Amino acid sequence: MPNPISWIDPLGLAGEWVNPNNINFSQRTISPHDYADVMRNGGCDWDMSPLRVIDIDGQLVSYDNSLLDAALEAGLDKVKSLGLTLILLILTHLLEKHGHKNCVRDLESEKI
């Protein structure tokens, strides 16, 4: 764990581990996927692909519903989440829409 005196994370890009059962979905339906099998076999790198969430009145809500569904199906008791502010959420959506698939990781590597 980084030294809190010498290292800060003002945008929360380091993420934190949370129980997926405590996160709500942001939509009613989810496209079919096979992510649960990958997660069961340890093939998910949570540092590279954290579950993006937004805090709405104290309740975490997923922006990555397929990943959340897979984590629940796989029976995981913790996932790495990246808490996004609404502005950062909109920014990541716009960047990804225009072809920047790893924009959250890119922002983290720039240490904005």
Secondary structure, 3 states (H helix, E strand, C coil): CCCCCCCCCCCCCCCEEECHHHEECCCCCCCCCCHHHHHHCCCCCCCCCCEEEEEECCEEEECCHHHHHHHHHHCCCCEEEEECCHHHHHHHHHHHHCCCCCHHHHHHHHCC
